[in-house]
Amino acid sequence: MAALQIIRRFEQLKNNRINWENHWQELADYVLPRKDDIYRTRVDGEKKYNKIFDSTGIHANELLASALHGMLTNPSTQWFELTTGDELLDQDDDIRLWLQTAVRQMHKVLNNSNFQTEIHEVYLDLGSFGTSCMRMEEDEEEVIRFQSRPIYEAYIDQNNKGGIDTVYRSFFWTPRQIRQEFGEEALTEDMKSQLEGRALDRNDQHEIIHAVEPITTDYDGPELKGKGFLFRSVYVLKEKQKVLSYGGFKEFPYVIPRWTKIAGEVYGRSPAMKALADIKMINQVMKTTIRSAQKTVDPPLMMPDDGILLPIKTAPGGINYYRAGSADKIEPLQTGSRVDFGFQMMEQIRMRIREAFFIDQLQLGSGPQMTATEVSQRTEEKLRLLGPILGRQQFELLRPLIDRIFNIMMRRELFPPAPPALSEAVLQVQYSSQIAKAQRSADAQSFMRVFNIVGPLMQAKPEMLDNLNGDQLLRYVSRAYGLPEEVLNPLDQVVGERQARQQQMMMAQQAEQEQHQAEVVRKVSPAMQAMEGAV
């Protein structure tokens, strides 16, 4: 009965996705041809770019994916931090050290896994289809392993808060793969015949449905909830309505980010959807321009119906014969086509496509020579404009990803023992990617504007500096620009060094004063002795 429920739910989700599939197929044909298997049956080695005459859409999507990869999840930088949400608690040396150690270990786990490879596929799907699917599996060797799944495999649903909490996947496996994953008992008699060579095709594939959804009160709810699971995982062999395996997850094992979405819709919409009309148009314009260029370079020929001896030879050095005394000759047919106009039109369309994929904001355009400060300011302004657009990715992609990794590492005791003060704290994520730093740098720049205004006044009235907490200002600006905490000494150490320095200065002053007094006594003593002798 459980298998039948899964299959019925799968068919319902499949029907809800029909309208999207036609749209995705068209997007794949022109923007991401290597994933054009929405409707078609994939054949290994087949050509995938048959409809492409201009690659502007493909290239723009790849540039957007590369930019997202570098700005959100750059492997060479720590793109997130952990915080307790309490500023006083975060200033504790032991807590800050533990949080920084945990973040470094999490980044190490990510960079040692296949995350960087799979996340790039996620960004490609986001820019083209508007929805991506990546699975996060616990792994014995790599701690966690990632799998970016094609969008045509995933059937999703969202909860009352608009978050994705249900994923059904449909895929095909051979009997050998089924036995490797689920064991010998999962095989049917037909599968055993295929493996033993008694069937015609031992590579025949079978459809499997993998359902991950919140645990309810149905057949396996109490058992899984007793183990601390919040989501159930069921594998079903569709053709036999047979449950191959069921279990659970303590966290949702998928991240399903969407580029943007319309209220009431489940699947996301992408920049490629906005630019699809221009992408299709430029392919047609390019096709027409190519034909026009061919006619200009190798035009059709006009020849009389009599007087020229066939065959006509148009190859270089070809010799054609005509009857003596005939005035007829072979002439090219000039259509007067404007190939240059076609190229001008395509350049305008390319510009609109690049704007739809935010390439104009991701790349610093050429212009007059600028100083390093001007380049930095213009780059930060462009990144801040992308902030609201990419905010959804922090909520639907990065936060579930970080939570899943953190919980797996905590269960496997891969972190050092936490300070007692963290036992009741709820950790929060603070992003320190290039975009996050650009957004926070606006606050730091406001301080610079204040200093530029009141700087001359401070020179006239130095007592105005008493209004500023220099230590806190330095730390605030340092965090805004992403300065690592390791380069800043703890506040108690700063206070201790200042007290020690002040004590040394006092001791030096006291020694100097004592030396001065001794020198005075040394100079006065002979005079005193002379006066006493005279008396």
C-alpha positions in Angstrom: 0.0 0.0 0.0 2.9 2.3 0.8 4.4 1.9 -2.7 1.0 2.6 -4.3 0.7 5.8 -2.3 4.1 7.0 -3.4 3.3 6.2 -7.1 0.0 8.1 -6.9 1.7 11.1 -5.3 4.4 11.0 -8.0 1.8 11.0 -10.8 0.1 14.0 -9.2 3.4 16.0 -9.0 4.2 14.9 -12.5 0.9 16.3 -13.8 1.5 19.6 -12.0 4.8 20.0 -13.9 3.6 19.5 -17.5 3.4 23.1 -18.4 6.9 23.7 -17.2 8.4 20.9 -19.2 7.7 22.5 -22.6 9.3 25.7 -21.4 12.3 23.9 -20.1 12.8 22.0 -23.3 12.9 25.2 -25.3 15.3 26.8 -22.8 17.6 23.7 -23.0 17.6 23.8 -26.8 19.0 27.3 -26.9 20.8 28.0 -23.5 21.9 24.6 -22.1 21.8 22.1 -24.9 23.7 19.3 -23.0 20.7 19.0 -20.7 18.0 18.9 -23.4 16.6 15.6 -22.2 13.3 17.0 -20.9 11.2 15.1 -23.4 13.8 13.2 -25.5 15.4 9.9 -24.7 19.1 10.4 -24.3 21.6 8.6 -26.5 25.2 8.6 -25.5 27.4 10.6 -27.8 24.6 12.3 -29.8 24.9 15.9 -31.0 23.5 18.5 -28.7 23.9 21.8 -30.5 21.9 21.2 -33.7 19.7 24.3 -33.2 22.4 26.7 -32.3 23.5 29.3 -34.8 24.6 31.9 -32.2 26.1 31.0 -28.8 25.4 34.3 -27.0 22.7 32.8 -24.7 25.0 29.8 -23.8 28.0 32.0 -23.1 25.9 34.5 -21.1 24.6 31.7 -18.9 28.1 30.3 -18.3 29.4 33.8 -17.4 26.5 34.2 -14.9 27.2 30.8 -13.4 30.9 31.5 -13.1 30.2 34.9 -11.4 27.8 33.3 -8.9 30.4 30.7 -8.1 33.1 33.3 -7.5 30.9 35.7 -5.5 28.8 33.3 -3.4 30.9 30.1 -2.9 34.5 31.0 -3.8 36.7 28.1 -2.8 39.7 30.3 -2.0 37.9 32.4 0.6 35.7 31.7 3.6 32.3 32.7 2.3 30.3 32.3 5.6 30.8 32.7 9.3 29.0 31.5 12.4 27.7 33.7 15.1 25.6 33.4 18.3 23.6 36.5 17.4 24.7 38.0 20.8 27.4 40.6 20.4 28.6 40.3 24.0 28.8 36.5 23.6 30.6 36.7 20.3 33.3 38.8 22.0 34.2 36.0 24.4 37.6 34.7 23.3 36.8 31.0 23.8 33.5 31.3 21.9 35.0 33.3 19.0 37.9 30.8 18.7 35.5 27.8 18.6 33.3 29.4 16.0 36.3 30.3 13.8 37.7 26.8 14.2 34.3 25.2 13.2 34.0 27.5 10.2 37.5 26.6 9.0 36.8 22.9 9.4 33.5 23.2 7.5 35.3 25.0 4.6 37.9 22.3 4.6 35.3 19.6 4.3 33.6 21.4 1.5 36.8 22.0 -0.5 37.9 18.4 0.0 34.6 17.1 -1.4 33.0 17.4 -4.9 31.1 20.5 -3.9 32.9 22.9 -6.2 32.1 20.7 -9.2 28.5 20.2 -8.4 27.6 23.7 -7.3 28.7 25.0 -10.7 26.0 22.8 -12.3 23.5 24.3 -9.8 24.3 27.8 -11.0 24.0 26.8 -14.6 20.5 25.3 -14.0 19.5 28.5 -12.1 20.4 30.8 -14.9 18.7 28.7 -17.5 15.8 26.8 -15.9 15.3 29.0 -12.8 15.2 25.9 -10.5 18.1 23.6 -9.6 18.3 20.4 -7.5 21.3 19.2 -5.5 21.4 16.3 -3.1 23.6 16.2 0.0 24.5 12.7 1.1 26.5 11.7 4.2 29.7 9.9 3.1 32.0 7.8 5.2 35.2 9.0 3.5 34.4 12.6 2.4 31.9 13.4 5.3 29.5 14.7 2.7 29.0 14.1 -1.0 27.0 16.2 -3.4 25.0 15.3 -6.5 23.6 17.9 -8.8 20.5 16.3 -10.4 19.0 17.4 -13.7 15.8 19.3 -13.3 13.8 16.8 -15.4 14.4 14.2 -12.6 12.9 16.3 -9.8 9.3 16.8 -8.9 8.9 19.2 -6.0 6.3 20.7 -3.7 6.4 23.5 -1.1 5.0 23.9 2.4 2.7 26.7 3.8 5.8 29.0 4.2 6.8 28.7 0.6 9.9 26.5 1.3 10.5 23.3 -0.6 10.0 20.3 1.7 9.1 17.5 -0.8 11.2 16.1 -3.6 10.3 13.1 -5.8 12.9 11.9 -8.2 12.4 9.5 -11.1 15.5 7.8 -12.6 16.4 4.5 -14.3 18.8 1.9 -13.1 20.0 -1.5 -14.4 19.5 -4.6 -12.3 23.3 -4.5 -11.5 22.9 -1.0 -10.1 19.8 -1.9 -8.1 21.6 -4.9 -6.6 24.6 -2.8 -5.6 22.4 -0.2 -3.9 19.7 -2.3 -2.3 21.0 -5.8 -2.2 20.0 -9.2 -3.7 16.5 -9.2 -2.1 15.5 -6.1 -4.0 15.7 -8.0 -7.4 12.7 -9.4 -9.1 12.8 -12.7 -11.0 13.1 -10.8 -14.3 16.1 -8.8 -13.0 17.8 -12.0 -11.8 17.2 -13.5 -15.3 18.9 -10.4 -16.8 21.9 -10.6 -14.5 22.3 -14.4 -15.1 22.2 -13.9 -18.9 18.9 -15.7 -19.4 17.3 -12.5 -20.6 18.0 -10.9 -23.9 19.3 -7.6 -22.5 21.0 -7.6 -19.2 21.3 -3.7 -19.4 17.6 -3.1 -19.5 16.7 -0.3 -17.1 13.9 0.0 -14.6 12.2 3.2 -13.3 12.8 4.0 -9.7 11.0 6.7 -7.7 12.8 8.2 -4.7 10.5 10.1 -2.4 11.7 12.5 0.3 9.0 14.3 2.3 8.1 15.3 5.8 7.1 12.4 8.1 3.3 12.2 8.7 1.2 9.8 10.8 1.1 7.2 8.0 2.7 3.7 7.9 6.3 4.5 9.0 5.9 7.8 10.9 6.2 6.6 14.5 9.2 4.3 13.8 11.2 7.1 12.0 10.2 9.8 14.5 11.5 7.6 17.3 15.0 7.8 15.7 14.9 11.5 15.4 14.1 11.7 11.7 12.1 14.5 10.3 11.9 13.4 6.7 11.2 9.9 5.3 13.0 8.5 2.3 11.3 5.8 0.2 12.6 4.0 -2.9 10.0 2.4 -5.0 10.3 0.1 -8.1 7.5 1.6 -10.1 6.7 -1.2 -12.5 6.3 -3.8 -9.7 4.9 -1.3 -7.1 7.6 -2.6 -4.7 9.3 -0.7 -1.9 13.0 -1.3 -2.3 14.1 0.7 0.8 12.8 3.2 3.3 14.5 5.3 5.9 14.8 8.8 7.1 16.8 12.0 7.3 17.2 14.4 10.2 17.6 17.3 7.8 16.2 17.8 4.3 18.9 16.2 2.1 18.1 18.5 -0.9 18.7 22.1 -1.7 16.2 23.4 -4.3 17.1 27.0 -5.0 15.0 29.1 -7.4 16.3 32.3 -9.1 13.0 34.1 -8.7 9.3 33.0 -8.6 5.8 34.2 -9.0 3.5 34.0 -6.0 1.6 30.7 -6.1 4.0 28.9 -8.4 6.3 26.2 -7.1 9.1 26.2 -9.8 11.3 29.3 -10.3 11.8 31.5 -13.3 15.2 32.4 -14.8 17.1 35.1 -16.6 17.0 32.9 -19.7 13.2 32.9 -19.6 13.3 36.7 -19.8 15.8 36.7 -22.7 14.3 33.7 -24.5 12.7 35.8 -27.2 15.9 37.6 -28.0 17.9 34.3 -27.9 15.6 32.7 -30.4 15.6 35.8 -32.5 19.4 36.1 -32.7 19.6 32.5 -33.8 17.2 33.2 -36.6 19.0 36.4 -37.5 22.3 34.7 -37.5 20.9 31.9 -39.7 19.6 34.5 -42.2 22.8 36.6 -42.1 24.8 33.5 -42.9 22.7 32.7 -45.9 23.0 36.3 -47.0 26.7 36.3 -46.6 26.9 33.1 -48.6 24.9 34.7 -51.4 27.2 37.7 -51.4 30.4 35.7 -51.4 29.2 32.9 -53.7 26.1 34.4 -55.5 23.7 32.5 -57.7 24.5 32.6 -61.4 22.4 33.8 -64.3 22.9 32.1 -67.6 21.0 32.0 -70.9 19.0 28.9 -71.8 21.0 28.5 -74.9 24.6 29.2 -76.0 26.5 27.8 -73.0 27.8 24.3 -73.0 27.1 22.3 -69.9 28.3 21.5 -67.3 29.0 24.8 -65.7 32.3 24.9 -63.7 32.3 27.4 -60.8 35.6 26.1 -59.2 38.7 28.3 -59.3 40.4 28.0 -62.7 37.3 26.3 -64.2 36.8 26.7 -67.9 33.3 27.0 -69.4 32.5 26.9 -73.2 30.0 28.8 -75.2 29.1 28.9 -78.8 31.2 31.2 -81.0 29.5 34.4 -82.0 27.1 34.3 -79.0 26.8 37.5 -76.9 25.3 35.6 -73.9 27.5 35.1 -70.9 27.3 33.8 -67.3 26.7 36.6 -64.8 26.2 36.6 -61.0 22.8 37.5 -59.5 23.4 40.4 -57.1 20.6 40.6 -54.6 21.9 43.8 -52.9 21.6 42.2 -49.4 23.1 44.2 -46.5 25.1 41.8 -44.5 26.5 44.6 -42.3 23.0 45.5 -41.2 22.5 41.9 -40.0 25.6 42.2 -37.9 24.5 45.5 -36.4 21.1 44.1 -35.5 22.7 41.0 -33.9 25.0 43.2 -31.8 21.9 45.1 -30.4 20.2 41.8 -29.6 23.4 40.4 -27.9 23.5 43.5 -25.7 19.9 42.8 -24.5 20.7 39.2 -23.8 23.8 40.2 -21.7 21.7 42.7 -19.8 19.1 40.0 -19.0 21.9 37.8 -17.6 23.4 40.8 -15.6 26.7 40.6 -17.5 26.8 44.4 -17.6 26.8 44.4 -13.8 29.2 41.5 -13.4 31.9 42.9 -15.7 33.5 46.3 -15.3 33.2 48.0 -18.7 36.0 49.6 -20.5 36.3 53.4 -20.3 38.7 56.1 -19.3 41.6 55.1 -17.1 40.5 55.0 -13.4 42.4 54.9 -10.2 42.4 51.8 -8.0 40.0 53.5 -5.6 37.5 54.3 -8.4 37.7 50.7 -9.7 37.0 49.4 -6.2 34.1 51.7 -5.6 32.5 50.9 -9.0 32.9 47.2 -8.4 31.2 47.4 -5.0 28.3 49.4 -6.4 27.7 46.8 -9.1 27.8 44.0 -6.5 25.4 45.9 -4.2 22.9 46.1 -7.1 23.0 42.3 -7.3 22.4 41.9 -3.6 18.6 41.8 -3.6 18.5 39.4 -6.6 20.9 37.0 -4.9 19.3 37.2 -1.5 17.0 34.3 -2.3 20.1 32.1 -2.9 21.3 32.7 0.6 17.9 31.6 2.0 17.2 28.6 -0.4 20.7 27.4 -1.3 23.4 28.5 1.2 21.6 28.3 4.5 20.2 24.7 4.1 23.6 23.6 2.8 25.5 25.1 5.8 22.9 23.6 8.3 23.2 20.1 6.8 27.0 20.1 6.9 27.2 21.5 10.4 24.7 18.9 11.8 26.5 16.0 10.1 29.9 17.2 11.5 28.4 17.7 14.9 27.0 14.1 15.0 30.3 12.7 13.9 32.1 14.8 16.5 34.4 16.5 14.0 34.5 19.8 16.0 36.5 20.4 19.2 34.5 20.4 22.4 32.3 23.5 22.5 32.5 26.0 25.4 29.8 25.6 28.0 28.3 29.0 27.1 27.3 27.7 23.7 25.2 24.8 25.1 22.0 26.9 24.9 23.0 29.3 22.1 21.3 29.1 18.7 24.0 29.6 16.1 23.3 31.8 13.1 25.0 32.2 9.8 26.7 35.4 8.6 27.7 35.5 5.0 31.1 36.9 4.1 31.1 36.4 0.4 32.2 39.1 -2.0 28.6 40.4 -2.4 28.0 40.4 1.4 31.2 42.3 2.0 30.2 44.8 -0.7 26.9 45.4 1.0 28.5 45.8 4.5 31.2 48.1 3.1 28.5 50.8 2.6 28.4 51.3 6.4 32.2 51.6 6.5 32.1 54.2 3.7 29.6 56.3 5.7 32.2 56.5 8.5 34.8 57.8 6.0 32.4 60.5 4.8 31.9 61.6 8.4 35.6 61.8 9.0 36.1 63.8 5.8 33.5 66.3 7.0 34.6 66.6 10.7 38.3 66.0 10.1 39.2 69.7 9.9 37.2 70.4 13.0 39.0 67.7 14.9 42.3 69.3 14.1 41.1 72.6 15.7 39.4 70.8 18.6 41.1 67.5 19.3 38.7 66.9 22.3 36.0 66.0 19.8 37.7 62.5 19.5 36.4 61.8 23.0 33.0 61.1 21.4 34.4 58.0 19.5 35.1 54.6 20.8 38.2 53.9 18.7 38.5 50.2 19.5 34.9 49.4 18.5 35.2 51.6 15.4 38.3 49.7 14.3 36.7 46.3 14.8 33.4 47.4 13.1 35.2 48.7 10.0 37.5 45.6 9.9 34.5 43.3 9.9 32.7 45.3 7.3 35.7 44.9 4.9 36.1 41.2 5.8 39.4 41.5 7.8 40.1 38.1 9.4 39.6 38.0 13.1 43.0 36.3 13.6 44.8 39.6 12.8 42.9 41.4 15.7 44.1 40.9 19.2 41.4 40.1 21.8 40.1 43.1 23.7 41.3 41.9 27.1 44.8 41.4 25.6 44.6 45.0 24.2 43.6 46.3 27.6 46.4 44.2 29.3 49.0 45.5 26.9 47.9 49.1 27.4 48.0 48.7 31.2 51.5 47.1 31.0 52.7 49.9 28.7 51.2 52.5 31.1 52.9 50.8 34.0 56.2 50.8 32.2 55.9 54.5 31.4 55.1 55.2 35.0 58.0 53.2 36.2 60.3 55.0 33.7 59.0 58.3 34.8 59.5 57.3 38.5 63.1 56.1 37.7 63.8 59.3 35.8 62.5 61.4 38.7 64.6 59.4 41.2 67.6 59.9 39.0 66.9 63.6 38.8 66.6 63.8 42.6 69.8 61.9 43.1 71.6 64.2 40.6 70.3 67.2 42.6 71.5 65.7 45.8 74.9 65.0 44.3 75.3 68.6 43.2 74.0 70.1 46.4 76.0 67.8 48.8 79.5 69.6 48.3 77.9 72.9 48.9 76.3 71.7 52.1 79.5 70.2 53.3 81.4 73.4 52.6 78.8 75.4 54.6 79.1 73.0 57.5 82.9 73.2 57.5 82.7 77.0 57.5 80.5 76.9 60.6 
